[in-house]
């Protein structure tokens, strides 16, 4: 059982983490929008994906760790890249917590962990070259590993503050690192592994089954949202811009380019 000081210590840290996390998210989003030239449409895509992730979380409702939301985060992180991916993961967790009633002192830790989860998918290699089944298999492998690591990271939010439990699984300040690591692994086996493994299995299965079509849909959406697309004026020979509407820019000759986020592929 947890000590009486557990709730006080645990709850005291969560508001501070949340207060630090919100400016961090805004800073990352602002930097990404500035760097890639994304505008309101790109931010709207993030909002739509966060809403979709919240709806997927409702389907699982946390039953035995079955959370299809993680499947979407893997694919969206791959397409959007690490910066937008981090923001998407954190915002999705926050929005889904409001929808499911999962708001509590654990929420800032969940937001940070899912942000890392989605960011990692954006850091996977060859985003502009690897396509097809090979890319889907790579994302499925990442989804399995990252789902397990998400559980390990979330366990760290409360395990150091738990006292009075069986000595074999509780943190002991001052003990050697190896012994505390052994206790932590025992704690994971006793508490969360039954949720982490089903989450990893479901995420892998969904990526393998639906990863290809969803990736293509996400890439089309990011192109239409003009992620990373600066405004360019189309010229019509030496006479200057095409004012007749026949140029590549359409009626006004100032269309946004149709390329995706730099380095993200098309």
C-alpha positions, 0 to 999 in steps of 0.5 A: 500500500502507498504511504500517506505522503505519496498523494501529497508528494505525487500531486505536488509535482504534477502542477509544476510539470503541467505549468512547464509543459504548456509553454514548451508546447507553445514554443515548439509549435511556434518554432515549427510553424515559423521554420516550415512556413505552416499556417492556419491550415497546418494547425487545423490538421493538428486539431483534427488529428488530436480529435481523431486520437481522442475518439480512438481512445474512447474505443479502447477506454483503457481496457487491458491496455487496448488503446488504438490511439497509439496506432494513429500517433505512430503514423502521424508522427512519421508524416508530420515530423518530430516537432509537430509530432511532439505537439500532437502527442501531448495535445491528443493526450490532453484532449482525450483526457478531457473526453474520457474523464482521465484528468488527474495528477498523472496527466502531465506525465502522460502528455510528456510520454505520448509527446516523446512517443510521437516524436520518436516516430518522426525521427525514424530514418529515410522519411523521404525515401522509404515507402511501401511495405518496408516503411509499414513494417518499420513503423510496426516495429517502432510501435511495439517497442515504443508502446512498451517504453511508454509503459516503462516511462509512465511507471517512473511517475509514481514508483519513486514516491511509493513507500510501505510496499513489499520490499521487493518492488519499492524504491529504496533511497540510497540503495545501489542502482542495480538493486533499485533497477531490479526492484523497478523491473519487478514492479513493472511485472507486477503492475503494468506489463499486463497493459503494456503488452496488449497495447504493443500488440494492438498498435503493431497489428493496426499499423500492419493492417491499415498503416499504408492507406492511413499514411497516404491519407495523412500525406495528402492532408499535409500537402493540402494544408501546405505544411512547409509551403512558402508563398511563391509567385508564378512567372510567365516568361520575361513579361512577369507574372501570369495575370491571366490565371493560366499559370501554375498559381491558378487564377491569381498566380500565387498558389502555395506549393504542394510539397510536404514538410521538408524531409518528410517525403510526399 
